[in-house]
Amino acid sequence: MRYVVKIDLTQNHDIVGAFRSINWKEIQKKYNDPGTKYCFDVLDGKKQAGYDIKLACFRHLRDLQRQNTKKFPYHYDIKQVNQILKFASISPNVDTGEPTKLMDWQKFIFSQMMGWRDRDDNKRFTRVIVSVSRGQGKTYLMAILAAYSFLIESLGLENQDYLVASINYKQTMKIFGYIKSMLRKIINIEPFKSLAKDAGLELQSEQIIEKKTNNILRAISHEAGQYDSYHFRTAVFDEIGEVNTRQRISKIISGQVKVKNHQFVQISTAYPDPTVPFHEDEKMVIQAMEQDFKREADSYLGLIWSQDSENEVYDPKTWIKSNPLLGLPDQKENLLSGLKDKRDNDLLTGNIADFENKNLNLWLKQSTTSFLNLKDVEDAVDDDFKIDGRQVYVGFDYSMFSDNTSIGFVYPYQDASGDVRFHIAQHSFIPWQQAGSIEAKEKQDGIAYREYPKYCTITSHEKGIINPEQVYRWLLDYVQKHKLKVVFFGYDRYGSYQVKNITESLNANTDWIIQDIAQRTSTLANPTKFLQESFATGKITRFNDPIEEKALLNAVVREDKIGIQVDKDKATLKIDVVDALIDAMYQAMYHFEDYGIANDKSTEVKRMTQQQVLDWFNNPKSGLLGDDYYSDKNAN
């Protein structure tokens, strides 16, 4: 049976409904392996799991249907699955000294990583995400993987590099020490004892080496970052959710490009900062799984055990979604009791975000100084919004060397129910002089700017600084292209001298209302608070713009006796977009008020397009041409 049904879960998210709409008899008859059985159990409701794991299970079953087709050149090899599971069955848990019997969800991880192959029988998934709450045995699983790859997958190979890494030296050596302890016990068991002797295997302080083949498993922390010149066949990175840029990680990935059968495994729990690359990758692979009909991210595996909602903090019956070890009957009561104690203590101390983060695997903005809530920002996305012909308020934040130059747009509108809303958008201009190159700038900021030409423009200046002519021309062309009616243009009066040149040109060549805005709390408090509250109450919509999203989530609140203002915690965190949006909101917030600029009759004509002026001029109600003119015209 070949799959023919087009399924898109991006809107309704009804995985179970999609699952039930398909006849699975052929797949059930053919596949009885632990990984496939787990998927059926999850989607049949026999095992409780969150949305992301249901997606991964549905993807596996659908892929079984479409395997070995022209558009899907992959197949599922049960022999490969059985091989690593057999190895796992003899791999000791260093805490007990004995192998730990794997649970179904753990077998599912290995089945996906090892079972799916391309036409050359290399691993399909070259990038892997495994995310689960703290204390769920991730280290044990990854130690099995590293040991298996180094001992078994390396057979017949020479000069191969393998990597185990974490955020710092201490964490790296912790997982490396676990692998060493595991291998120390394994190589005392035949046939591995003879295999290790023949290969000249040595367990050294910071590496494991087979002297005969020169295969080396290296422990290199992200802190050290010395990944250049290595070509890792298997790379395992623990707690990667704490890494805030792709700069060093990209070295691991680029070094693997030409290595056959390679795999980069990223393991982590959720962290307070949702703008990190790991979370961005999670969102990407989730979207790819939802778009079942597309062939995107086919080489990227995402296995994410997490809660579906913050509301589940108060529903322990659901915690198995992020804590799958609760499925162990002999440990359930003890584990659940510990989680409840942690939850209750964090509630009493006002630190429930820590429990949600670490123990429920939910991405949050933990800091109390955060400007916006992650969920509010993500829920605001509306890519169907049409801007053409609308009234717009524009904010402008200019830079030269390091910061981005951003233009913010606020479109006031009423939805189908007549409720007042504001659609926000932005376009940024990216300098790279201080970083040295656009590549370095992307790594520094953690944003692949060149991938988003819709939302940003790389400066055309040969020195990498902002080109004011480019900014000015882009803005005018954009307004003209979309037939926008610019109600207001607000800008930072303390910006570069180039701002004066741009605003003077706008004054000379447009009829916009242009105002400089002092960047102090007394001036910005109201629009800042208005933007914040509008997000919280669902009055803001926005495009799915990653540059804008990152800026919104980077922003923190600074308070004084007068009010609030946005700021950032680190120089490399960009909030220029937020500054521009607040400048636009300085007047946009009053759009629906009688005293707002848009409703000021004294400036009505000034804000009209040429056609609107002509229509108004010829309207009998204007009285400009006199009653005789209209009488004569009607007589004719």
C-alpha positions, 0 to 999 in steps of 0.5 A: 500500500502506498500513501496517497492521502495529503495530511496537513496538521498545522491548523487543526493539530488533530493527529489522532483523527488523521491516524484513525482515518488511515487503514494500518492493517498492512503495516501492523501485519508487517512490523512488530518491532518495539519502535512501531509497537510503541507508535501504535500504542501511543496513537491508540491511546494505550500510552499517554504522550504529548503532542510532539511525541504523537507527531513523531509516532505518526511520522514513523507510521506514515514513513513506513507507508511511503518508504522506498518510493521515488520521493522518499528514498528511505527504508526501515531496517529492523535488523539495525534496530535489533542490533542496537537493542541487543547491545543495550541489553548488555550495557551496564548502568554504572549506578547499578553495575547491571544493564537496565531493561529499556522501556518502550519509549527508550527503544523507540528512540533507538529504533528511529535513530538506527532503523531508518536508512537511506539507499546506501544503508547509511543512517537517514537521520543525520541530525537528532533531537532528544528532549525530555525532563530532568532525571529520565535517564538521558545520560544512560541512553546516550552512553549506550549510543556512544559506546555502540557507535565507537565499538560496533559501527567502527568495525572495519574503519580507521582514523574515525573521530567520535565526539561527546560534548556538553556546555562546559568541561565539568558537564562534558567529563561527567558524561564522558566518565559515564561512557568510560565506566560503561565501556570498562565493564563491556570490554570484560565481556566476550566478544568485546574483550577480544575485540578491545584487545585486538584494537588496542583500546585504551581508556585515557583521561580525555579520550578513548582510543583504538591504537591499531585503527586510530579511531578516537572518541574525544571529550571536547566541551563547548566552552573549549570549542575546539571542533575545527579539523575534526570529522565526527562520525557520531557526535553526542552533545548533552544539554545543548539547550543552554547554547545560545549561538550556532557559531561553534555547533556549526563547526561540528556539523560542517565537519560531518558533511563528507563523513558517511553514516554520520549522526549529530545527536542533540540532547537537552531539557528545556531552558529559560531562554526560548530564543536558543538554536536548540528550541528553534530547531525543535520548532522547525522539526515539529512544523515539518512533521505537521506538514506530512505531505511535504518532503522537508527535514527528512533527515532531521529527527525530533523526539520531544517528551514534554507537556502540552500546556502550562496548565498541566502543572496542576494535573500530575496524571499528565506528567508522564508526557514529560517524565516517561519513567513514570511508566515504571510501576515499581518507581511511579509512586516515588518519582511522582511524590518527588515531582509533587514536592518540587512543584509545591516548593517552587509554588511556595517560593514563587519559582514555579517556572523552574519546575515547568522548565526542568521537570515538565520540559516546557520552554518559558521565559523564566526571568521576571524581567522578561518583556513578553511571554513566549506563548503570547508571542508564538500565538500572535502569528498570522501569516494571512494578514494583508497589508496592502492599502492600509493605514500604518504607523512607522517607527525607526531605529537607526544604527551604524556598526553593530546594532541593526537598523530597524523599521517597525510597522503597526497596522491598526485594524478591526477583526471580523468581530469588530474587535480592535487589533494591531498587526506588527511587522518589521524590516531590518538592515544588517551591518557586519563591520564590527563582526568582520563578515556577514557570516560572523555577524550571523553566528554572533547574533544567532540568526541566519539573516541571509535566509530571511530576505523577506524580513531583512536586508544585508547592508550594501555598503562595502565596509559593512556599515549601514547605507542610509540611501539604501534604507531610505529608498527601501522604505519609500519603495515599500510604501509605494509598492503596498499603497500604504497610507503612512499616518505617522513616522516616529524616530529616535532623536538621539540616533546617528547624524544619518537619521537627520539626513533621512528624516529631512529627505522624508519631510521634503518628499512626503507628506508624512507626519514625522516626529522625533521621540525622546528615548527616555522612560517618561516618553516611552512608558505608555507605548511600551506598556501598551505593546506589552498589554496588547500581546497579553490580551491577544490584541497583537498579530504578527507575521512568522518573522524569526528576526522579530520574534527573537527581538521580542523575546530578547527584550527585558523590562527596566523600571524606574520611578516614572515607568518602564522601558525595554532593554537587553541583558547582553550586547549581542542580543538584538532588540532594535526591532522592539525599539522601532515598534515602540516608536511606531506605537507612540501614536498608533496606540491612540488610533481608535481614540477621538484624539488620535492623529488618524482622527484629527480633521486638521491633518486629514487632507495631508494624509490623503493619497492623490486619488483620495484628495481628488475624490474628496475635492469632487464630492458634493458634500465638500462644498468646495466647487459650489452648488452651481457646479454640481447643478450644471454638471447634473443638467448636462 
